[in-house]
């Protein structure tokens, strides 16, 4: 992941990161280790969000569905929007399209979409 990010001019330290589907916090821990400047994690499962709020007090967590996220309420200054093992769970075409649209709306520059 770090190699791919560096190829497009991104580095984790100091970056503003939005993670869709933060789940158990596997990548949240990585983002913490690399000292991102700002982190917002989103997950549909309330138990995941509550657990992560306890573990990562300096990060922000939202309990919501990425397809139904109101992006107007979120500052759109993210360098990286990250979603690992999330998009294949979205089976409806309209929900998938809205999810990708919502994630891209949060970026402050062009979209880079890849799987890691």
N, C-alpha and C positions, 0 to 999 in steps of 0.2 A: 504494500500500500504506500509506504513512504517513497519508494522509488517512483511509482506512478505519479504521485503528487508533485514530486520535485521536477518531473518532466514537463509539467504544465505550469511551473512557477509557483507552486504552493509549498509551504512548509508548516508543520504543526505548531511549533512554538509561537505563541502570540496570536495565532489565528482565531477567528470566530467560527465556531463549528455548530451546526444543527444536525442532530442525528435522529432520523426517523426509524423507530423500532429499536429503542435502546435495550429492551429486554432485561437480561440479567446483569448488564453493565460490563460485558467483556470489552467492548471497544471504548466504553466510557472510561474504564481504567487506563487504557492506552492513551486516550486524550489527556487524562489527568497527568500521567507520567511525562508526557511531552509538553506540559504546561501551556495548554491552549489559553488564549486570552479571554475567551468567552465560550461557554458551552450551554446549549439548550438541547435536552433530550426529550423525545416524544415517544410514548408507548400507549397502546390501547388497553393494556392491563393495569388496573389500579394498584395491584399488589407490587408489580414491578416498579412503578413510579414511586410508591411509598418507600420501598426498600432502597432505591437509588437516592432518594432525598436524604435518607439517613446516612448512607455511605459517602455521599459527595455533597457536603453542605454548601460548598461554593458554587455549585452548578444549579441550573434551573431545569425543572422537569415539568412536562405537561402531559396530562392524561387525556388523550384524544385519538381519533382516527385520522390518519394523514389525508384521507380523501375528503373529510369533512372539516378540516382545519380552516379557521378563519384567519388567513394570512394578514388581513388588515390590522390585526391586533398585535402583530409581531414585527419588531424592528428588522428591516430587510438589509442587514449589514453582514451577512454571513459569507466568509471566504469559501467555506466547504459545507456542502449538504451531503450527508453520508447516510446510506441505507444499505445495510448488509443483510441478506436473506429476508428481505421484506417484500419486495415487489411481486415475487412469485406467489405470495399468499393472496394477492388481490385478484380475484377471478372475474369480476365484472368489468367490461370494457370501459364504461363511463367512470367507474370508480378508479380504475387504473389511470385513465387519462387525467382525471382530476388530481390524483395523487402526484403524478409527475409534474403537472402544472403548478401545484402548490409548492412542491420542493423547489422548482426552478424560480418561483416568485420570491423566494427567500434569499437568493444569491445576489450579491452586489455586482457581479460581472457574469460573463458567459458561462453556460453550463458545460460541465465535463461529466459525462456519465460513463461509468465503467463498473465491472464487477471485479471484486478482489478475491 
